[in-house]
Amino acid sequence: MQTVRVEYSNLEAEVTAWMKGHVAQVKEDFGQGEAYAEAVRLLDDDPWQALQWYVEDVRRGLRTAGV
């Protein structure tokens, strides 16, 4: 199994980009109001949730790629 190194200097930008994509998907699926509510929830109420989901998505992508 290959070890994956976290590039901490880019982590904030990568999580921010992930959040934008996540909120855009929520908007597409559920509308502008829900997208706004999700953005506020992740940014203000539970920013650790955004980081957790980002990590889960990265892990899922690595498993799919066979890393």
N, C-alpha and C positions, 0 to 999 in steps of 0.2 A: 504494500500500500504506500502510495506516494504522500509525502508530507506537504501540506499547503501552507505557505507563509502568508500571514496577514500583513498587508502594507498599511500600517496605521496612519501614515501621513495622508493617505487618500481615503480613509474610512469615512470621514464625515461627508465628503463630497459624494462618495458612492452611495451612502445611505440616503442622502438628500435626493439624489437622482432616482433611487429606488422608490422613495416616497412619492415623488412626482408621478412616476409611472403607476404606482398603486392608486393614488388619488384619481388619476386620469381614467383608470379602469373602473373605479367605483362610479365616477361621473358617467361613463359610457353605459354601465349596467343599471344604475339606479337614479341618475339625474344630478343636477347641479347642487341641490340642497343637501343630498346625502354626501356628496363629495366634499362639500364645505364642512359638514359635521365631522366627517372622518379625518380631514386635515386638522381641524381644531383638536379633536380627541387625541390624535397621535402626537401633535406638537405640544399641546398644553397639558393634557391629562395623563398621557402614558407614552412618553417618548421611548421608553425601554421596549415597549411592544413593537415599535417600528424597527428597532435594532434586531430584536429577536426574529421577526418575520424576514428581514433582510438576510440574516444568517441562515435561516431555514431555506430560503430560495437559493442562496449560493451553494449550500450543501447539496440540495436537490440537483442543481445544475452540474456540480462536480460528479455526483453519482451517475448522472445520465451520460456524462462525458467519459466515464470510466476512470476518473482520477481518484 
